[in-house]
């Protein structure tokens, strides 16, 4: 009986000592925001009251895409890449290998002139 009391007192003392040295928890990340709380609330109200907000993507018709290149240029690049003679060869195919294309590209004008 005395042993049980001694062990329980030792356990309680250990718990108390551990609790005293515990560090405070301030969260994982500190909150950093460039907006004030009122701005965030106003934006939330605008977003929540927007029409068609719960409509699935693509059900409103085709989406517009920002065009960065002319269609003819993109098509020519695609044809050139698709007809490259060594397009399926990777430099990691063999140890310490380098790809040096010795074949003429079929899309090049000089290869078509031959």
Number of C-alpha atoms within 10 A of each C-alpha: 5 6 8 9 10 11 11 11 12 12 12 12 12 11 11 11 11 10 10 8 8 8 7 6 6 7 7 6 6 7 6 6 8 7 9 8 10 9 11 13 12 11 12 12 11 11 11 11 10 10 9 8 10 8 9 8 10 8 8 9 7 8 9 6 6 6 7 7 8 8 10 9 10 12 11 12 12 11 12 15 14 13 12 16 15 15 10 7 9 11 11 10 10 8 7 7 10 11 11 8 11 8 10 12 17 13 16 11 9 10 11 10 6 5
